[in-house]
C-alpha cells in the first residue's frame, strides 16, 4: 500500500498488513459517524487511521502531512471511478441551455479535493458550477443540510432543482425532504458487483449503510439510462411553467 511506503520513508516502520488492519478499524469508526448522516474532514480521517495504526502514539508533524495525504488518496488515479458515457452529452446540453449544474457527493476514503482533481483530469469539471462533498461540509446525504447548502450556493429555490442519483435513501429521500425534485437512476452500467458482494469492501459497506432505513418516498421520475435524462428534465421543467 502507498500509505505503508510513505510511512516507512519517514522512518515509521509499518507493514502493509498493519495498514490494512488499521484501515478496517478506521472504517468501522467512520461507519458509526456516517450512520448519523455526518462526516469528517480528510485530515480528521487521516489522523483517525494513523491513530488506529499506532494506537495514538504518533504525533502528526506538519512536514509529513502532504506526503501521507498524497499516499492515502492516490489510489483514485490507479483504480479510477467509472464515468457514465452519457454524462458528457447530458452535461453539454445543460450547459448550452444555461442551466446550472452541481455535484452533491458522499465521499468515502477519497476526499472531495481528489475527486475534483480526477474530474479536472478527465475534462468533466468544466461542466459544474458547484461541487459539494460531504467531507468538506460535514454532512452526508440524505441529511437536508447538504442539499440546503447546495441550493444556497446556487442561489436557487429547492423546488427549482432536479437531483439525479442511483440510491433511493440518499438521493431520492434526501432530495425530496429538502424540497428538490428527484430522479432515480436505476442502471447496472458501471456498478461494481464484485465489490458490492464483498462484505469488507467500502462499496458494500456504503450500499448497506444507504439501505438501513426504509421509506415510502417516490421519485418524480425513474430512468434506466442517463441518456433519457434530457427528456425528463424537459418534462419536469414543463410542469413548473
C-alpha positions as CSV (number, residue, x, y, z in Angstrom):
1,X,0.0,0.0,0.0
2,X,1.1,3.5,-0.8
3,X,0.5,4.7,2.8
4,X,2.8,2.0,4.2
5,X,5.6,3.1,1.8
6,X,5.1,6.7,2.8
7,X,5.2,5.9,6.5
8,X,8.4,3.9,6.0
9,X,10.1,6.9,4.2
10,X,9.7,8.9,7.4
11,X,11.1,6.1,9.5
12,X,7.9,4.7,10.8
13,X,8.3,1.0,10.2
14,X,4.8,-0.3,9.3
15,X,3.8,-3.3,7.2
16,X,1.1,-3.4,4.5
17,X,-0.8,-5.8,6.7
18,X,-0.7,-3.4,9.7
19,X,-2.1,-0.6,7.4
20,X,-4.9,-2.9,6.2
21,X,-5.9,-3.7,9.7
22,X,-5.8,-0.1,10.7
23,X,-8.0,0.8,7.7
24,X,-10.5,-1.8,8.8
25,X,-10.7,-0.3,12.3
26,X,-10.9,3.3,10.9
27,X,-13.7,2.4,8.5
28,X,-15.7,0.8,11.4
29,X,-15.4,4.1,13.3
30,X,-16.3,6.1,10.2
31,X,-19.4,4.0,9.5
32,X,-20.7,4.9,13.0
33,X,-20.3,8.5,12.1
34,X,-21.8,8.1,8.7
35,X,-24.9,6.4,10.2
36,X,-25.7,9.8,11.7
37,X,-25.5,11.4,8.2
38,X,-22.5,13.4,9.4
39,X,-18.9,13.3,8.0
40,X,-15.4,14.3,9.0
41,X,-12.7,16.1,7.1
42,X,-10.0,14.5,5.1
43,X,-7.4,15.4,7.8
44,X,-9.5,14.1,10.6
45,X,-9.9,10.8,8.7
46,X,-6.2,10.6,8.1
47,X,-5.5,11.2,11.8
48,X,-8.0,8.5,12.7
49,X,-6.2,5.9,10.5
50,X,-2.8,6.9,11.9
51,X,-4.2,6.7,15.5
52,X,-5.6,3.2,14.7
53,X,-2.2,2.3,13.2
54,X,0.0,3.5,16.1
55,X,-2.5,3.2,19.0
56,X,-2.5,7.0,19.5
57,X,1.3,7.1,20.0
58,X,2.1,9.1,16.8
59,X,2.1,12.9,16.7
60,X,1.4,14.0,13.2
61,X,4.0,16.6,12.1
62,X,3.2,19.3,9.6
63,X,6.1,18.2,7.3
64,X,4.5,14.7,6.9
65,X,1.0,15.8,6.0
66,X,1.4,16.4,2.3
67,X,3.3,13.1,1.7
68,X,0.9,11.0,3.8
69,X,-2.2,12.6,2.3
70,X,-0.9,12.0,-1.2
71,X,-0.1,8.4,-0.5
72,X,-3.5,7.8,1.1
73,X,-5.5,9.4,-1.7
74,X,-3.5,8.3,-4.7
75,X,-5.5,5.1,-5.4
76,X,-8.2,7.1,-7.2
77,X,-5.8,7.5,-10.1
78,X,-4.6,3.9,-10.0
79,X,-8.2,2.5,-10.0
80,X,-10.3,5.4,-11.3
81,X,-14.0,5.7,-10.8
82,X,-16.4,4.9,-13.7
83,X,-17.7,7.8,-15.7
84,X,-21.0,7.2,-17.3
85,X,-20.5,7.6,-21.1
86,X,-23.8,9.5,-21.4
87,X,-22.7,12.1,-18.9
88,X,-20.7,14.4,-21.2
89,X,-23.6,14.7,-23.7
90,X,-26.2,15.4,-21.0
91,X,-23.9,17.9,-19.2
92,X,-23.1,19.7,-22.5
93,X,-26.8,20.0,-23.2
94,X,-27.4,21.5,-19.8
95,X,-24.5,23.9,-20.3
96,X,-26.0,25.0,-23.7
97,X,-29.3,25.6,-22.0
98,X,-27.7,27.9,-19.5
99,X,-28.7,25.5,-16.7
100,X,-26.6,25.4,-13.5
101,X,-25.2,22.0,-12.6
102,X,-23.8,20.7,-9.4
103,X,-22.4,17.6,-7.8
104,X,-23.6,16.7,-4.3
105,X,-21.4,13.7,-3.2
106,X,-21.0,11.5,-0.2
107,X,-17.3,10.7,0.0
108,X,-15.7,7.5,1.4
109,X,-12.0,7.2,1.8
110,X,-11.3,9.5,-1.2
111,X,-11.7,13.2,-0.2
112,X,-13.5,15.7,-2.3
113,X,-10.3,17.5,-3.3
114,X,-9.1,14.4,-5.1
115,X,-12.4,13.8,-6.7
116,X,-12.2,17.3,-8.1
117,X,-8.7,16.7,-9.5
118,X,-10.0,13.5,-11.1
119,X,-12.8,15.3,-12.8
120,X,-10.4,18.1,-13.9
121,X,-8.0,15.5,-15.3
122,X,-10.9,13.9,-17.3
123,X,-12.3,17.2,-18.6
124,X,-15.6,16.9,-16.6
125,X,-15.1,19.6,-14.0
126,X,-15.7,22.3,-16.6
127,X,-19.4,21.4,-16.7
128,X,-20.1,22.0,-13.0
129,X,-20.9,25.3,-11.3
130,X,-20.6,23.7,-7.9
131,X,-19.0,20.6,-6.5
132,X,-20.1,19.8,-2.9
133,X,-18.5,16.9,-1.0
134,X,-19.6,15.6,2.4
135,X,-16.1,15.6,3.9
136,X,-15.9,19.3,3.2
137,X,-19.3,20.4,4.6
138,X,-19.6,17.8,7.4
139,X,-23.0,16.4,6.3
140,X,-23.9,13.4,4.1
141,X,-26.9,12.8,2.0
142,X,-29.7,12.3,3.0
143,X,-29.1,15.0,5.6
144,X,-31.1,18.0,4.4
145,X,-28.2,20.4,5.3
146,X,-26.0,19.3,2.4
147,X,-28.9,19.9,0.0
148,X,-29.7,23.3,1.6
149,X,-26.1,24.4,1.2
150,X,-26.2,23.4,-2.5
151,X,-29.4,25.4,-3.1
152,X,-27.9,28.4,-1.2
153,X,-24.7,28.4,-3.2
154,X,-26.6,28.0,-6.5
155,X,-28.9,30.9,-5.4
156,X,-31.8,28.7,-6.3
157,X,-35.1,27.7,-4.7
158,X,-35.2,24.0,-3.7
159,X,-38.3,23.3,-5.9
160,X,-36.3,24.6,-8.9
161,X,-33.6,21.9,-8.5
162,X,-33.7,18.4,-10.0
163,X,-31.5,15.9,-8.2
164,X,-30.4,12.8,-10.0
165,X,-29.0,9.8,-8.2
166,X,-29.0,6.0,-8.0
167,X,-29.8,5.5,-4.3
168,X,-33.3,5.7,-3.0
169,X,-32.3,6.7,0.5
170,X,-29.6,9.2,0.0
171,X,-30.6,10.6,-3.4
172,X,-34.4,10.3,-3.5
173,X,-35.4,10.6,0.2
174,X,-32.7,13.2,0.8
175,X,-33.6,15.4,-2.2
176,X,-37.4,15.1,-1.6
177,X,-37.1,16.0,2.1
178,X,-35.1,19.1,1.1
179,X,-37.8,20.2,-1.4
180,X,-35.9,19.2,-4.5
181,X,-37.4,17.1,-7.4
182,X,-35.8,13.7,-7.5
183,X,-34.9,11.4,-10.5
184,X,-33.9,7.9,-9.6
185,X,-31.3,6.3,-11.9
186,X,-31.8,2.5,-11.9
187,X,-28.9,1.2,-14.0
188,X,-26.4,-1.6,-13.7
189,X,-23.9,0.1,-16.1
190,X,-20.8,1.0,-14.1
191,X,-21.7,-0.8,-10.9
192,X,-19.0,-3.0,-9.4
193,X,-21.0,-6.1,-8.5
194,X,-17.9,-7.9,-7.3
195,X,-17.1,-5.2,-4.8
196,X,-20.7,-4.9,-3.7
197,X,-20.7,-8.6,-2.9
198,X,-17.6,-8.4,-0.7
199,X,-18.7,-7.6,2.9
200,X,-15.3,-5.9,3.6
201,X,-15.3,-3.6,0.6
202,X,-16.2,0.1,1.1
203,X,-18.7,-0.2,-1.8
204,X,-20.6,-3.0,0.1
205,X,-20.5,-1.1,3.4
206,X,-21.7,2.1,1.6
207,X,-24.6,0.3,-0.1
208,X,-25.6,-1.4,3.2
209,X,-25.4,1.9,5.1
210,X,-27.6,3.6,2.5
211,X,-30.3,1.0,2.9
212,X,-30.6,1.0,6.6
213,X,-33.8,2.9,6.7
214,X,-36.9,2.1,4.6
215,X,-39.1,4.8,3.1
216,X,-42.3,5.3,1.1
217,X,-40.8,8.3,-0.8
218,X,-41.4,8.0,-4.5
219,X,-39.1,9.8,-7.0
220,X,-40.6,12.2,-9.5
221,X,-39.2,10.1,-12.3
222,X,-37.3,6.8,-12.6
223,X,-34.9,6.3,-15.5
224,X,-32.8,3.3,-16.6
225,X,-30.3,5.3,-18.8
226,X,-28.7,8.7,-18.2
227,X,-29.3,9.4,-21.9
228,X,-33.0,9.8,-21.2
229,X,-32.5,12.5,-18.6
230,X,-32.8,15.3,-21.1
231,X,-36.4,14.5,-21.9
232,X,-37.2,14.0,-18.2
233,X,-35.8,17.4,-17.4
234,X,-37.9,19.0,-20.1
235,X,-41.0,17.3,-18.7
236,X,-40.3,18.3,-15.1
237,X,-39.5,21.9,-16.1
238,X,-42.6,22.0,-18.2
239,X,-44.7,21.2,-15.2
240,X,-43.4,24.4,-13.5
241,X,-44.5,26.6,-16.3
